[in-house]
Amino acid sequence: MEPSLLSLLPPLVTIVCAIATRRILISLALGIVLGALLYAEGNVLTAAGFVLDVAAGLVIDDGMVAEEMYILGVVLLLGVLTSFIHVSGGLAAFAAWVVTRVRTRVQAQLVPVVLGIVIFFDDAFSSLVGGNVSRPITDQHRISRAKLSYLVDSTAAPVIVLVPISGWAAFIAATMTGILDANGVPGLSGYQAFLQSVPMNLYAITALLLAVATAVLSLAFGPMRRHERAAIQEGVLFDSSRGPVPGEADRNLQARADGRVGDLLWPVLVLTGVTLVCAVWIGIAGTEGPLGPMEVLANTDVIVSLLIGTVAACLLAAGTLLLRRTPVGTLGRAALSGVRSMLVAAVVLFLAWVTAGVISELGIGEYVAGLVDQALPPALLPVLLFALASFISFSIGSTFGTFGLLLPIAAEIALALDPTLLVPMFGAVLGGAIFGDHTSPLSDTTILSAIGSGIHLVDHTVTQLPFALVAATAAALGYVVLGFTASAAAGVLAAVAVLAVAVAILRARSPRIEAAPEPGPGN
């Protein structure tokens, strides 16, 4: 079908249905069916064949196992690893050790923030590992899983897109190089354009600052407040009415009494170390010509490296249990329990990919991008591109897809109207793509943050949205200032000032939640 207003229907129906019914599987299936029927213009057989083709492309791509299958493998193996660590007694030992080191809720909330900043090279790795490592710490201090997943998600993509030596930086710089070469822009390389766009990626900056402020000030507003109140006053860390959350170890499995902190730390360190070594090795092997950090990043495969690292961590955890004479039957039950704990999450992730694939074929990005009115004042173009990128990314759940679609359009508009707006509009597209991806339940980063943090996807999406909207509002006003002043510093200052005012107001209207009083004698 030709891109039209109807192209917007499948993602909107999926997202509205997911939020309204909180049944994510049914919502995703509905979006897939609706999108396929629109694509096939009502022909049921053609629609079914189209969906099968999209799904098959997620399994085998160009005769090779698709990257998505490696991600699913990582998700399932992380469930196995969590079960092994639980059986080893490592979770309990780590929680007891943490009590003596991380003494306050503020310190506990800063743990996922710091991890998100340290793990700057891949969003999937940051979401899964950051959530899993932080969870025992935040659970111990009665921090809701909703708050944890927000902090994990807000320090994944927003950090990675700002760091000039991440895999994202390599992809974006390569994309910008192609755009600049195609338009004959002299004296500016793709990597230089990316570096100059970093301070103009206002949403990534405001989202990261808001995450830090939320941790330090213990902010909780909107639906998040209900989750935080339940955690602080009742010790209820997530809404169990919708069933078990992904990645939660089966508490019916007997944990060893001789567990040690190393039973958790060593598998995590092996996972991280092996992933990094493999990523560097693959990047070096795949680089032809000059060898530098950016070339290695551009030619590596972090997802394959992460799978290898996860397998190594599982083998270490299993080997440690066997050396302690843990029965093989117990090990098998733990592995099966771990896979079972991640099955629903894996299905959600796969259906989200199918949904995104179906939606992308409807031409939603091209349709929305075509609505850009070049008669608008050039000064408003950065904020307009930010809004467009946000909507497209939210609808299709893909940052890279939005980058690839809108960056060339932004360049063409800027070079035709005002070349000085080229880099600001690049920054606006990058920021909008991060915001849309950050808030979309179709985004793999959103789903992986929920999986890593142990919370239902819908709860993570709904509780995170108000925080993301605050950061996006501050960024949008910053883009207005940036457009009129052509000054990155003015745009950043305006965005940060608006964010500071918003935080002050929210803190005044949402006072700190106090723990429930202990029952007195005779009560």
Disulfide bonds with the S-S distance in Angstrom:
none
